[in-house]
Amino acid sequence: MNCAAIPKELAESELFGHEAGAFTGANAKREGRFMLAGNGTIFLDEVNSLPPEIQPKLLRTLETGEVWPVGGREPLRCQARVLSAANADLQTLITQGRFREDLFYRLNVLVISLPSLRIRVEDIPAIATTILERDQQHGERATLHTDAIAALLSYAWPGNVRELVNVIRRAAAVAAMDAAEGTAFEIRFEHLDLPGALPTIPFKQAQEQATDEWTKRMILAALTRTKGNVPEAARILQMDRTAIYRTMKRLGLKTVDVE
């Protein structure tokens, strides 16, 4: 359920269902998303967009495992597992009074933080290739030329993965115009609509830059875990102590960089 796409006056009914006659237009009983999920999983996307008046009702469901349909006289037992995602900083929304703190802590059990594309550039070729494979039609097979990959790696991606999906789909459509239907074609730099991207970076250089970014993140994560203890970080990463010091010096990393 995309919480941002549901009108706020229908959010409660969408989540918890309603009884016939519960409100104008409710001509028949309807199950909500929690009950439709059964023993499976309900995924609340953009949960930060839930209207404030719905948030305490969601909290009650999470705490009790029960849903109250709109107009219902008794609760229904819900067995679904709940996953949620946010496209805004919930801690900031809490300080602004736009998201309940108790709901945040009820949802904040196991957190997966997804860094922006500009931080995990080494993932871009794999994501772009997956998009092409998923969208291929009529037997067409699209591949990325090295100059296109270099451009993708050099771009800042303010729109993250959604922007990447848009760019790849548009480039594939443009590149396909020059290819016979049903044949393989290659996406090159000129097919991309990426202002400011650099097609001149050699692929090996772009690959090295991506590897350095990944290495930097891994070392910083280990240093954060060990509170700046470099030998202990080396042990966690299964690196030689001399090698981690040498790598940190090459990448300009210091223990003071640890948050």
LUMVOMI-262076 format. One record per residue (C-alpha): residue number from 1; x, y, z. Coordinates in steps of 0.5 Angstrom, whole numbers, m for minus. Layout:
N
<r><i>NUM</i><px>X</px><py>Y</py><pz>Z</pz></r>
...
***
This chain:
259
<r><i>1</i><px>0</px><py>0</py><pz>0</pz></r>
<r><i>2</i><px>3</px><py>7</py><pz>m2</pz></r>
<r><i>3</i><px>1</px><py>11</py><pz>4</pz></r>
<r><i>4</i><px>2</px><py>17</py><pz>m1</pz></r>
<r><i>5</i><px>m3</px><py>15</py><pz>m6</pz></r>
<r><i>6</i><px>m9</px><py>14</py><pz>m2</pz></r>
<r><i>7</i><px>m14</px><py>20</py><pz>0</pz></r>
<r><i>8</i><px>m13</px><py>22</py><pz>7</pz></r>
<r><i>9</i><px>m21</px><py>21</py><pz>8</pz></r>
<r><i>10</i><px>m20</px><py>14</py><pz>5</pz></r>
<r><i>11</i><px>m14</px><py>12</py><pz>9</pz></r>
<r><i>12</i><px>m17</px><py>8</py><pz>15</pz></r>
<r><i>13</i><px>m22</px><py>4</py><pz>10</pz></r>
<r><i>14</i><px>m16</px><py>2</py><pz>6</pz></r>
<r><i>15</i><px>m12</px><py>0</py><pz>12</pz></r>
<r><i>16</i><px>m17</px><py>m3</py><pz>16</pz></r>
<r><i>17</i><px>m24</px><py>m4</py><pz>12</pz></r>
<r><i>18</i><px>m31</px><py>m2</py><pz>13</pz></r>
<r><i>19</i><px>m38</px><py>m5</py><pz>15</pz></r>
<r><i>20</i><px>m43</px><py>m4</py><pz>10</pz></r>
<r><i>21</i><px>m47</px><py>3</py><pz>11</pz></r>
<r><i>22</i><px>m41</px><py>6</py><pz>15</pz></r>
<r><i>23</i><px>m40</px><py>12</py><pz>11</pz></r>
<r><i>24</i><px>m44</px><py>15</py><pz>5</pz></r>
<r><i>25</i><px>m42</px><py>10</py><pz>m1</pz></r>
<r><i>26</i><px>m40</px><py>4</py><pz>3</pz></r>
<r><i>27</i><px>m45</px><py>0</py><pz>0</pz></r>
<r><i>28</i><px>m42</px><py>m7</py><pz>2</pz></r>
<r><i>29</i><px>m37</px><py>m9</py><pz>7</pz></r>
<r><i>30</i><px>m30</px><py>m9</py><pz>5</pz></r>
<r><i>31</i><px>m24</px><py>m12</py><pz>8</pz></r>
<r><i>32</i><px>m18</px><py>m7</py><pz>9</pz></r>
<r><i>33</i><px>m11</px><py>m9</py><pz>7</pz></r>
<r><i>34</i><px>m9</px><py>m12</py><pz>14</pz></r>
<r><i>35</i><px>m14</px><py>m17</py><pz>13</pz></r>
<r><i>36</i><px>m12</px><py>m18</py><pz>6</pz></r>
<r><i>37</i><px>m5</px><py>m20</py><pz>7</pz></r>
<r><i>38</i><px>m7</px><py>m26</py><pz>12</pz></r>
<r><i>39</i><px>m1</px><py>m29</py><pz>14</pz></r>
<r><i>40</i><px>3</px><py>m26</py><pz>9</pz></r>
<r><i>41</i><px>6</px><py>m19</py><pz>9</pz></r>
<r><i>42</i><px>3</px><py>m12</py><pz>9</pz></r>
<r><i>43</i><px>8</px><py>m7</py><pz>6</pz></r>
<r><i>44</i><px>7</px><py>0</py><pz>8</pz></r>
<r><i>45</i><px>11</px><py>5</py><pz>3</pz></r>
<r><i>46</i><px>12</px><py>12</py><pz>4</pz></r>
<r><i>47</i><px>9</px><py>11</py><pz>11</pz></r>
<r><i>48</i><px>11</px><py>18</py><pz>13</pz></r>
<r><i>49</i><px>5</px><py>20</py><pz>9</pz></r>
<r><i>50</i><px>0</px><py>17</py><pz>13</pz></r>
<r><i>51</i><px>m5</px><py>23</py><pz>16</pz></r>
<r><i>52</i><px>m4</px><py>24</py><pz>23</pz></r>
<r><i>53</i><px>m11</px><py>22</py><pz>25</pz></r>
<r><i>54</i><px>m9</px><py>15</py><pz>22</pz></r>
<r><i>55</i><px>m3</px><py>14</py><pz>26</pz></r>
<r><i>56</i><px>m5</px><py>12</py><pz>33</pz></r>
<r><i>57</i><px>m10</px><py>7</py><pz>30</pz></r>
<r><i>58</i><px>m4</px><py>4</py><pz>26</pz></r>
<r><i>59</i><px>0</px><py>4</py><pz>33</pz></r>
<r><i>60</i><px>m6</px><py>1</py><pz>36</pz></r>
<r><i>61</i><px>m6</px><py>m5</py><pz>31</pz></r>
<r><i>62</i><px>1</px><py>m6</py><pz>31</pz></r>
<r><i>63</i><px>1</px><py>m6</py><pz>39</pz></r>
<r><i>64</i><px>m5</px><py>m11</py><pz>39</pz></r>
<r><i>65</i><px>m5</px><py>m15</py><pz>33</pz></r>
<r><i>66</i><px>m12</px><py>m13</py><pz>32</pz></r>
<r><i>67</i><px>m16</px><py>m8</py><pz>27</pz></r>
<r><i>68</i><px>m22</px><py>m5</py><pz>28</pz></r>
<r><i>69</i><px>m26</px><py>m4</py><pz>21</pz></r>
<r><i>70</i><px>m30</px><py>3</py><pz>20</pz></r>
<r><i>71</i><px>m37</px><py>2</py><pz>23</pz></r>
<r><i>72</i><px>m35</px><py>m5</py><pz>26</pz></r>
<r><i>73</i><px>m37</px><py>m7</py><pz>33</pz></r>
<r><i>74</i><px>m31</px><py>m12</py><pz>35</pz></r>
<r><i>75</i><px>m24</px><py>m12</py><pz>33</pz></r>
<r><i>76</i><px>m21</px><py>m17</py><pz>28</pz></r>
<r><i>77</i><px>m15</px><py>m21</py><pz>29</pz></r>
<r><i>78</i><px>m9</px><py>m20</py><pz>24</pz></r>
<r><i>79</i><px>m3</px><py>m24</py><pz>23</pz></r>
<r><i>80</i><px>0</px><py>m20</py><pz>18</pz></r>
<r><i>81</i><px>8</px><py>m18</py><pz>18</pz></r>
<r><i>82</i><px>9</px><py>m11</py><pz>17</pz></r>
<r><i>83</i><px>14</px><py>m8</py><pz>13</pz></r>
<r><i>84</i><px>15</px><py>0</py><pz>12</pz></r>
<r><i>85</i><px>19</px><py>5</py><pz>8</pz></r>
<r><i>86</i><px>20</px><py>12</py><pz>9</pz></r>
<r><i>87</i><px>22</px><py>17</py><pz>4</pz></r>
<r><i>88</i><px>23</px><py>22</py><pz>9</pz></r>
<r><i>89</i><px>27</px><py>23</py><pz>15</pz></r>
<r><i>90</i><px>22</px><py>21</py><pz>21</pz></r>
<r><i>91</i><px>26</px><py>24</py><pz>26</pz></r>
<r><i>92</i><px>26</px><py>30</py><pz>23</pz></r>
<r><i>93</i><px>18</px><py>29</py><pz>22</pz></r>
<r><i>94</i><px>18</px><py>28</py><pz>29</pz></r>
<r><i>95</i><px>21</px><py>34</py><pz>32</pz></r>
<r><i>96</i><px>16</px><py>38</py><pz>27</pz></r>
<r><i>97</i><px>10</px><py>34</py><pz>30</pz></r>
<r><i>98</i><px>8</px><py>31</py><pz>24</pz></r>
<r><i>99</i><px>10</px><py>24</py><pz>26</pz></r>
<r><i>100</i><px>8</px><py>20</py><pz>32</pz></r>
<r><i>101</i><px>14</px><py>18</py><pz>36</pz></r>
<r><i>102</i><px>11</px><py>12</py><pz>39</pz></r>
<r><i>103</i><px>9</px><py>10</py><pz>32</pz></r>
<r><i>104</i><px>16</px><py>11</py><pz>30</pz></r>
<r><i>105</i><px>19</px><py>7</py><pz>35</pz></r>
<r><i>106</i><px>14</px><py>1</py><pz>34</pz></r>
<r><i>107</i><px>16</px><py>1</py><pz>27</pz></r>
<r><i>108</i><px>24</px><py>2</py><pz>28</pz></r>
<r><i>109</i><px>25</px><py>m5</py><pz>30</pz></r>
<r><i>110</i><px>30</px><py>m8</py><pz>24</pz></r>
<r><i>111</i><px>32</px><py>m2</py><pz>20</pz></r>
<r><i>112</i><px>35</px><py>m2</py><pz>13</pz></r>
<r><i>113</i><px>38</px><py>4</py><pz>11</pz></r>
<r><i>114</i><px>39</px><py>5</py><pz>3</pz></r>
<r><i>115</i><px>44</px><py>10</py><pz>1</pz></r>
<r><i>116</i><px>43</px><py>14</py><pz>m5</pz></r>
<r><i>117</i><px>46</px><py>12</py><pz>m11</pz></r>
<r><i>118</i><px>52</px><py>17</py><pz>m11</pz></r>
<r><i>119</i><px>54</px><py>14</py><pz>m5</pz></r>
<r><i>120</i><px>54</px><py>7</py><pz>m8</pz></r>
<r><i>121</i><px>56</px><py>8</py><pz>m15</pz></r>
<r><i>122</i><px>59</px><py>1</py><pz>m16</pz></r>
<r><i>123</i><px>52</px><py>m2</py><pz>m16</pz></r>
<r><i>124</i><px>49</px><py>3</py><pz>m22</pz></r>
<r><i>125</i><px>52</px><py>m2</py><pz>m27</pz></r>
<r><i>126</i><px>48</px><py>m8</py><pz>m24</pz></r>
<r><i>127</i><px>42</px><py>m4</py><pz>m23</pz></r>
<r><i>128</i><px>42</px><py>m1</py><pz>m30</pz></r>
<r><i>129</i><px>43</px><py>m8</py><pz>m33</pz></r>
<r><i>130</i><px>37</px><py>m11</py><pz>m29</pz></r>
<r><i>131</i><px>33</px><py>m5</py><pz>m31</pz></r>
<r><i>132</i><px>34</px><py>m7</py><pz>m38</pz></r>
<r><i>133</i><px>33</px><py>m14</py><pz>m37</pz></r>
<r><i>134</i><px>26</px><py>m13</py><pz>m34</pz></r>
<r><i>135</i><px>24</px><py>m9</py><pz>m39</pz></r>
<r><i>136</i><px>26</px><py>m12</py><pz>m46</pz></r>
<r><i>137</i><px>21</px><py>m14</py><pz>m50</pz></r>
<r><i>138</i><px>20</px><py>m17</py><pz>m57</pz></r>
<r><i>139</i><px>26</px><py>m21</py><pz>m56</pz></r>
<r><i>140</i><px>30</px><py>m15</py><pz>m56</pz></r>
<r><i>141</i><px>37</px><py>m15</py><pz>m52</pz></r>
<r><i>142</i><px>40</px><py>m8</py><pz>m50</pz></r>
<r><i>143</i><px>47</px><py>m8</py><pz>m47</pz></r>
<r><i>144</i><px>51</px><py>m2</py><pz>m44</pz></r>
<r><i>145</i><px>57</px><py>1</py><pz>m48</pz></r>
<r><i>146</i><px>63</px><py>3</py><pz>m44</pz></r>
<r><i>147</i><px>62</px><py>10</py><pz>m45</pz></r>
<r><i>148</i><px>55</px><py>10</py><pz>m43</pz></r>
<r><i>149</i><px>57</px><py>6</py><pz>m36</pz></r>
<r><i>150</i><px>62</px><py>12</py><pz>m35</pz></r>
<r><i>151</i><px>57</px><py>17</py><pz>m36</pz></r>
<r><i>152</i><px>52</px><py>13</py><pz>m31</pz></r>
<r><i>153</i><px>58</px><py>13</py><pz>m26</pz></r>
<r><i>154</i><px>60</px><py>20</py><pz>m26</pz></r>
<r><i>155</i><px>53</px><py>23</py><pz>m25</pz></r>
<r><i>156</i><px>50</px><py>25</py><pz>m19</pz></r>
<r><i>157</i><px>43</px><py>22</py><pz>m19</pz></r>
<r><i>158</i><px>39</px><py>27</py><pz>m15</pz></r>
<r><i>159</i><px>33</px><py>23</py><pz>m16</pz></r>
<r><i>160</i><px>36</px><py>16</py><pz>m14</pz></r>
<r><i>161</i><px>34</px><py>10</py><pz>m17</pz></r>
<r><i>162</i><px>27</px><py>13</py><pz>m20</pz></r>
<r><i>163</i><px>31</px><py>17</py><pz>m24</pz></r>
<r><i>164</i><px>36</px><py>12</py><pz>m26</pz></r>
<r><i>165</i><px>30</px><py>8</py><pz>m28</pz></r>
<r><i>166</i><px>27</px><py>14</py><pz>m33</pz></r>
<r><i>167</i><px>34</px><py>15</py><pz>m36</pz></r>
<r><i>168</i><px>35</px><py>8</py><pz>m38</pz></r>
<r><i>169</i><px>28</px><py>7</py><pz>m41</pz></r>
<r><i>170</i><px>29</px><py>13</py><pz>m45</pz></r>
<r><i>171</i><px>36</px><py>11</py><pz>m47</pz></r>
<r><i>172</i><px>33</px><py>4</py><pz>m49</pz></r>
<r><i>173</i><px>27</px><py>7</py><pz>m53</pz></r>
<r><i>174</i><px>32</px><py>12</py><pz>m57</pz></r>
<r><i>175</i><px>37</px><py>7</py><pz>m58</pz></r>
<r><i>176</i><px>32</px><py>2</py><pz>m61</pz></r>
<r><i>177</i><px>30</px><py>7</py><pz>m66</pz></r>
<r><i>178</i><px>36</px><py>5</py><pz>m70</pz></r>
<r><i>179</i><px>36</px><py>m2</py><pz>m69</pz></r>
<r><i>180</i><px>32</px><py>m7</py><pz>m73</pz></r>
<r><i>181</i><px>26</px><py>m10</py><pz>m69</pz></r>
<r><i>182</i><px>28</px><py>m16</py><pz>m65</pz></r>
<r><i>183</i><px>35</px><py>m15</py><pz>m65</pz></r>
<r><i>184</i><px>40</px><py>m13</py><pz>m60</pz></r>
<r><i>185</i><px>42</px><py>m6</py><pz>m59</pz></r>
<r><i>186</i><px>47</px><py>m2</py><pz>m55</pz></r>
<r><i>187</i><px>46</px><py>4</py><pz>m51</pz></r>
<r><i>188</i><px>52</px><py>9</py><pz>m52</pz></r>
<r><i>189</i><px>53</px><py>16</py><pz>m48</pz></r>
<r><i>190</i><px>49</px><py>20</py><pz>m54</pz></r>
<r><i>191</i><px>43</px><py>16</py><pz>m52</pz></r>
<r><i>192</i><px>43</px><py>18</py><pz>m45</pz></r>
<r><i>193</i><px>40</px><py>25</py><pz>m42</pz></r>
<r><i>194</i><px>45</px><py>26</py><pz>m37</pz></r>
<r><i>195</i><px>47</px><py>34</py><pz>m36</pz></r>
<r><i>196</i><px>54</px><py>34</py><pz>m34</pz></r>
<r><i>197</i><px>55</px><py>27</py><pz>m34</pz></r>
<r><i>198</i><px>62</px><py>26</py><pz>m37</pz></r>
<r><i>199</i><px>63</px><py>21</py><pz>m43</pz></r>
<r><i>200</i><px>71</px><py>21</py><pz>m43</pz></r>
<r><i>201</i><px>72</px><py>18</py><pz>m36</pz></r>
<r><i>202</i><px>76</px><py>11</py><pz>m38</pz></r>
<r><i>203</i><px>72</px><py>5</py><pz>m36</pz></r>
<r><i>204</i><px>78</px><py>3</py><pz>m31</pz></r>
<r><i>205</i><px>78</px><py>9</py><pz>m28</pz></r>
<r><i>206</i><px>71</px><py>10</py><pz>m27</pz></r>
<r><i>207</i><px>71</px><py>3</py><pz>m24</pz></r>
<r><i>208</i><px>77</px><py>4</py><pz>m19</pz></r>
<r><i>209</i><px>73</px><py>10</py><pz>m17</pz></r>
<r><i>210</i><px>67</px><py>6</py><pz>m15</pz></r>
<r><i>211</i><px>71</px><py>1</py><pz>m12</pz></r>
<r><i>212</i><px>75</px><py>6</py><pz>m7</pz></r>
<r><i>213</i><px>68</px><py>9</py><pz>m5</pz></r>
<r><i>214</i><px>66</px><py>2</py><pz>m3</pz></r>
<r><i>215</i><px>72</px><py>1</py><pz>0</pz></r>
<r><i>216</i><px>72</px><py>8</py><pz>4</pz></r>
<r><i>217</i><px>65</px><py>6</py><pz>6</pz></r>
<r><i>218</i><px>67</px><py>m1</py><pz>9</pz></r>
<r><i>219</i><px>72</px><py>2</py><pz>13</pz></r>
<r><i>220</i><px>68</px><py>7</py><pz>16</pz></r>
<r><i>221</i><px>63</px><py>2</py><pz>18</pz></r>
<r><i>222</i><px>68</px><py>m2</py><pz>21</pz></r>
<r><i>223</i><px>71</px><py>4</py><pz>25</pz></r>
<r><i>224</i><px>64</px><py>6</py><pz>27</pz></r>
<r><i>225</i><px>63</px><py>m1</py><pz>30</pz></r>
<r><i>226</i><px>70</px><py>m1</py><pz>34</pz></r>
<r><i>227</i><px>69</px><py>7</py><pz>36</pz></r>
<r><i>228</i><px>75</px><py>8</py><pz>32</pz></r>
<r><i>229</i><px>80</px><py>2</py><pz>34</pz></r>
<r><i>230</i><px>84</px><py>1</py><pz>27</pz></r>
<r><i>231</i><px>87</px><py>m6</py><pz>29</pz></r>
<r><i>232</i><px>80</px><py>m8</py><pz>31</pz></r>
<r><i>233</i><px>77</px><py>m6</py><pz>25</pz></r>
<r><i>234</i><px>82</px><py>m9</py><pz>21</pz></r>
<r><i>235</i><px>80</px><py>m16</py><pz>25</pz></r>
<r><i>236</i><px>73</px><py>m15</py><pz>23</pz></r>
<r><i>237</i><px>74</px><py>m14</py><pz>15</pz></r>
<r><i>238</i><px>80</px><py>m19</py><pz>15</pz></r>
<r><i>239</i><px>85</px><py>m14</py><pz>13</pz></r>
<r><i>240</i><px>92</px><py>m14</py><pz>15</pz></r>
<r><i>241</i><px>93</px><py>m8</py><pz>20</pz></r>
<r><i>242</i><px>99</px><py>m5</py><pz>15</pz></r>
<r><i>243</i><px>94</px><py>m6</py><pz>9</pz></r>
<r><i>244</i><px>88</px><py>m2</py><pz>13</pz></r>
<r><i>245</i><px>93</px><py>4</py><pz>15</pz></r>
<r><i>246</i><px>96</px><py>4</py><pz>8</pz></r>
<r><i>247</i><px>89</px><py>4</py><pz>5</pz></r>
<r><i>248</i><px>86</px><py>9</py><pz>10</pz></r>
<r><i>249</i><px>92</px><py>14</py><pz>8</pz></r>
<r><i>250</i><px>91</px><py>13</py><pz>1</pz></r>
<r><i>251</i><px>84</px><py>15</py><pz>1</pz></r>
<r><i>252</i><px>85</px><py>20</py><pz>6</pz></r>
<r><i>253</i><px>81</px><py>17</py><pz>12</pz></r>
<r><i>254</i><px>82</px><py>19</py><pz>19</pz></r>
<r><i>255</i><px>79</px><py>16</py><pz>25</pz></r>
<r><i>256</i><px>76</px><py>23</py><pz>27</pz></r>
<r><i>257</i><px>72</px><py>22</py><pz>20</pz></r>
<r><i>258</i><px>68</px><py>17</py><pz>24</pz></r>
<r><i>259</i><px>61</px><py>19</py><pz>26</pz></r>
***
